[in-house]
Structure formats: C-alpha cells, structure tokens
Amino acid sequence: MQTQETEDRILLIDKPIEWTSFDVVRKMRRLLKIRKIGHAGTLDPLATGLLIICTGKFTKRINEFQNLEKEYSGTLVLGQTTETCDLESKPTEAVSLEGITPEMLELVRNNFVGSIQQIPPMHSAIKIDGKRAYDLARKGIEKDLEARTVEISEFKLTRVELPEVDFLVVCSKGTYIRSLVRDFGARLGVGAYMSALRRTRIGTFNVTDAQIPTA
C-alpha cells in the first residue's frame, strides 16, 4: 500500500507529440497505481511540452494551476490554412506571399498584444450544449462559438523564413494558440496554420524540470 506521501504529488511531465493529455493521466495512473489523478491544462495531441499532473490531495490545486500564465513556442506557416488550424487536417493550396515584409509582420503582430477578443477553434475541447466542439466538428456540425477575452502578455516573432515563422507567446488561461495563429494569418490576408507548438512554462513551473514519460 502506498503512503500518503507517495499518493500526494505534483508531477511535471513533458508530453510527447501525438499523446493526448488524458493518455498521460492514464499512463501515470497505471504507473503510480492511484485513482485520484488529473492534469492542469489540456495540450492538443500535436503539441508537446509541460503538463502538470496532480495526484491525491494536490488534485484540489488543479484550478489554481490552470489559472497560471502560460508560455509557448511554436511555428506557423503563412499562405495556407487548415480546418483544424494545425496539421491534424490537410493544408489548403498555398497562396503567394509576395508583398509580405518583416515590417508588415511586426505591425500585425503588435495588434495581438494585450487584451484581445478570440474565438476558439471549432476543433477544440470546449463544450457546446454539453458536447465537445471537436466531436461536433468531426460529425460536420458547425456551431457559432462565442468570442472570449484573453490576455497576450508577449507575442514575439523569433524567426522569419517565409512561409515559416517561429514565435513565442506568453498568455492567460483560455488562450488558444491555434486561434492566435489563424487570426494572425487572416489579418495579413494570406491565412496561416500552426505546424508546431510546445508549452515551455506554466507560472513558475518550467518544462526543463519535467520528465518525459515512456510508453
């Protein structure tokens, strides 16, 4: 039998690509042989990085951790869009990026810093009438999602090699980076989708201190 000390944990996990957040919870539940376990903030299957796992009495702190500031790094592709805003669906045919300059990218980027209105992607875990949006989207059911206010503390373009742009984002709870990428591309008039995403920090918790789980 496990002691109270081993049952009550905060675990920092570096989620591998193509694992769901629930995959991590399920594997940790089996490894630790504990039923009371949960994660503090979903990561999409194609995203990697920091996932906070709470067990035992620390599950009471999940909401606290979910409310913390998040930091992400990633890559977007300009000139194409996808239905899911990432590579879970096929990109459209590329359009010309002629006329897109570094100065234009910076000008548009600046519009997405601070308090902004954002509509979550239809392929997301948000609930609509008790059902997950992505389940409805996969059945071809389109619903209007309400815009929400989120806070973008930082949005930096760290590498520009068109059509690819690397970025760093520091944001509030509830921010969808796929939506940020989608809206950034739309504002430029050429579209964009997210080709890579990694969560590097939650509050003071850093992915450099996280463990990579095994299958």
Secondary structure as a PSIPRED ss2 file (coil, helix, strand):
# PSIPRED VFORMAT (PSIPRED V4.0)

   1 M C   1.000  0.000  0.000
   2 Q C   1.000  0.000  0.000
   3 T C   1.000  0.000  0.000
   4 Q H   0.000  1.000  0.000
   5 E H   0.000  1.000  0.000
   6 T H   0.000  1.000  0.000
   7 E H   0.000  1.000  0.000
   8 D C   1.000  0.000  0.000
   9 R E   0.000  0.000  1.000
  10 I E   0.000  0.000  1.000
  11 L E   0.000  0.000  1.000
  12 L E   0.000  0.000  1.000
  13 I E   0.000  0.000  1.000
  14 D E   0.000  0.000  1.000
  15 K E   0.000  0.000  1.000
  16 P C   1.000  0.000  0.000
  17 I C   1.000  0.000  0.000
  18 E C   1.000  0.000  0.000
  19 W C   1.000  0.000  0.000
  20 T C   1.000  0.000  0.000
  21 S H   0.000  1.000  0.000
  22 F H   0.000  1.000  0.000
  23 D H   0.000  1.000  0.000
  24 V H   0.000  1.000  0.000
  25 V H   0.000  1.000  0.000
  26 R H   0.000  1.000  0.000
  27 K H   0.000  1.000  0.000
  28 M H   0.000  1.000  0.000
  29 R H   0.000  1.000  0.000
  30 R H   0.000  1.000  0.000
  31 L H   0.000  1.000  0.000
  32 L H   0.000  1.000  0.000
  33 K C   1.000  0.000  0.000
  34 I C   1.000  0.000  0.000
  35 R C   1.000  0.000  0.000
  36 K C   1.000  0.000  0.000
  37 I E   0.000  0.000  1.000
  38 G E   0.000  0.000  1.000
  39 H E   0.000  0.000  1.000
  40 A C   1.000  0.000  0.000
  41 G C   1.000  0.000  0.000
  42 T C   1.000  0.000  0.000
  43 L C   1.000  0.000  0.000
  44 D C   1.000  0.000  0.000
  45 P C   1.000  0.000  0.000
  46 L C   1.000  0.000  0.000
  47 A C   1.000  0.000  0.000
  48 T E   0.000  0.000  1.000
  49 G E   0.000  0.000  1.000
  50 L E   0.000  0.000  1.000
  51 L E   0.000  0.000  1.000
  52 I E   0.000  0.000  1.000
  53 I E   0.000  0.000  1.000
  54 C E   0.000  0.000  1.000
  55 T E   0.000  0.000  1.000
  56 G H   0.000  1.000  0.000
  57 K H   0.000  1.000  0.000
  58 F H   0.000  1.000  0.000
  59 T H   0.000  1.000  0.000
  60 K H   0.000  1.000  0.000
  61 R H   0.000  1.000  0.000
  62 I H   0.000  1.000  0.000
  63 N H   0.000  1.000  0.000
  64 E H   0.000  1.000  0.000
  65 F H   0.000  1.000  0.000
  66 Q H   0.000  1.000  0.000
  67 N C   1.000  0.000  0.000
  68 L C   1.000  0.000  0.000
  69 E C   1.000  0.000  0.000
  70 K E   0.000  0.000  1.000
  71 E E   0.000  0.000  1.000
  72 Y E   0.000  0.000  1.000
  73 S E   0.000  0.000  1.000
  74 G E   0.000  0.000  1.000
  75 T E   0.000  0.000  1.000
  76 L E   0.000  0.000  1.000
  77 V E   0.000  0.000  1.000
  78 L E   0.000  0.000  1.000
  79 G C   1.000  0.000  0.000
  80 Q C   1.000  0.000  0.000
  81 T C   1.000  0.000  0.000
  82 T C   1.000  0.000  0.000
  83 E C   1.000  0.000  0.000
  84 T C   1.000  0.000  0.000
  85 C C   1.000  0.000  0.000
  86 D C   1.000  0.000  0.000
  87 L C   1.000  0.000  0.000
  88 E C   1.000  0.000  0.000
  89 S C   1.000  0.000  0.000
  90 K C   1.000  0.000  0.000
  91 P C   1.000  0.000  0.000
  92 T C   1.000  0.000  0.000
  93 E C   1.000  0.000  0.000
  94 A C   1.000  0.000  0.000
  95 V C   1.000  0.000  0.000
  96 S C   1.000  0.000  0.000
  97 L C   1.000  0.000  0.000
  98 E C   1.000  0.000  0.000
  99 G C   1.000  0.000  0.000
 100 I C   1.000  0.000  0.000
 101 T C   1.000  0.000  0.000
 102 P H   0.000  1.000  0.000
 103 E H   0.000  1.000  0.000
 104 M H   0.000  1.000  0.000
 105 L H   0.000  1.000  0.000
 106 E H   0.000  1.000  0.000
 107 L H   0.000  1.000  0.000
 108 V H   0.000  1.000  0.000
 109 R H   0.000  1.000  0.000
 110 N H   0.000  1.000  0.000
 111 N C   1.000  0.000  0.000
 112 F C   1.000  0.000  0.000
 113 V C   1.000  0.000  0.000
 114 G E   0.000  0.000  1.000
 115 S E   0.000  0.000  1.000
 116 I E   0.000  0.000  1.000
 117 Q E   0.000  0.000  1.000
 118 Q E   0.000  0.000  1.000
 119 I C   1.000  0.000  0.000
 120 P C   1.000  0.000  0.000
 121 P C   1.000  0.000  0.000
 122 M C   1.000  0.000  0.000
 123 H C   1.000  0.000  0.000
 124 S C   1.000  0.000  0.000
 125 A C   1.000  0.000  0.000
 126 I C   1.000  0.000  0.000
 127 K E   0.000  0.000  1.000
 128 I E   0.000  0.000  1.000
 129 D C   1.000  0.000  0.000
 130 G C   1.000  0.000  0.000
 131 K E   0.000  0.000  1.000
 132 R E   0.000  0.000  1.000
 133 A H   0.000  1.000  0.000
 134 Y H   0.000  1.000  0.000
 135 D H   0.000  1.000  0.000
 136 L H   0.000  1.000  0.000
 137 A H   0.000  1.000  0.000
 138 R H   0.000  1.000  0.000
 139 K C   1.000  0.000  0.000
 140 G C   1.000  0.000  0.000
 141 I C   1.000  0.000  0.000
 142 E C   1.000  0.000  0.000
 143 K C   1.000  0.000  0.000
 144 D C   1.000  0.000  0.000
 145 L C   1.000  0.000  0.000
 146 E C   1.000  0.000  0.000
 147 A C   1.000  0.000  0.000
 148 R E   0.000  0.000  1.000
 149 T E   0.000  0.000  1.000
 150 V E   0.000  0.000  1.000
 151 E E   0.000  0.000  1.000
 152 I E   0.000  0.000  1.000
 153 S E   0.000  0.000  1.000
 154 E E   0.000  0.000  1.000
 155 F E   0.000  0.000  1.000
 156 K E   0.000  0.000  1.000
 157 L E   0.000  0.000  1.000
 158 T E   0.000  0.000  1.000
 159 R E   0.000  0.000  1.000
 160 V E   0.000  0.000  1.000
 161 E E   0.000  0.000  1.000
 162 L C   1.000  0.000  0.000
 163 P C   1.000  0.000  0.000
 164 E E   0.000  0.000  1.000
 165 V E   0.000  0.000  1.000
 166 D E   0.000  0.000  1.000
 167 F E   0.000  0.000  1.000
 168 L E   0.000  0.000  1.000
 169 V E   0.000  0.000  1.000
 170 V E   0.000  0.000  1.000
 171 C E   0.000  0.000  1.000
 172 S C   1.000  0.000  0.000
 173 K C   1.000  0.000  0.000
 174 G C   1.000  0.000  0.000
 175 T C   1.000  0.000  0.000
 176 Y C   1.000  0.000  0.000
 177 I H   0.000  1.000  0.000
 178 R H   0.000  1.000  0.000
 179 S H   0.000  1.000  0.000
 180 L H   0.000  1.000  0.000
 181 V H   0.000  1.000  0.000
 182 R H   0.000  1.000  0.000
 183 D H   0.000  1.000  0.000
 184 F H   0.000  1.000  0.000
 185 G H   0.000  1.000  0.000
 186 A H   0.000  1.000  0.000
 187 R H   0.000  1.000  0.000
 188 L H   0.000  1.000  0.000
 189 G C   1.000  0.000  0.000
 190 V C   1.000  0.000  0.000
 191 G C   1.000  0.000  0.000
 192 A E   0.000  0.000  1.000
 193 Y E   0.000  0.000  1.000
 194 M E   0.000  0.000  1.000
 195 S E   0.000  0.000  1.000
 196 A E   0.000  0.000  1.000
 197 L E   0.000  0.000  1.000
 198 R E   0.000  0.000  1.000
 199 R E   0.000  0.000  1.000
 200 T E   0.000  0.000  1.000
 201 R E   0.000  0.000  1.000
 202 I E   0.000  0.000  1.000
 203 G C   1.000  0.000  0.000
 204 T C   1.000  0.000  0.000
 205 F E   0.000  0.000  1.000
 206 N E   0.000  0.000  1.000
 207 V H   0.000  1.000  0.000
 208 T H   0.000  1.000  0.000
 209 D H   0.000  1.000  0.000
 210 A C   1.000  0.000  0.000
 211 Q E   0.000  0.000  1.000
 212 I C   1.000  0.000  0.000
 213 P C   1.000  0.000  0.000
 214 T C   1.000  0.000  0.000
 215 A C   1.000  0.000  0.000
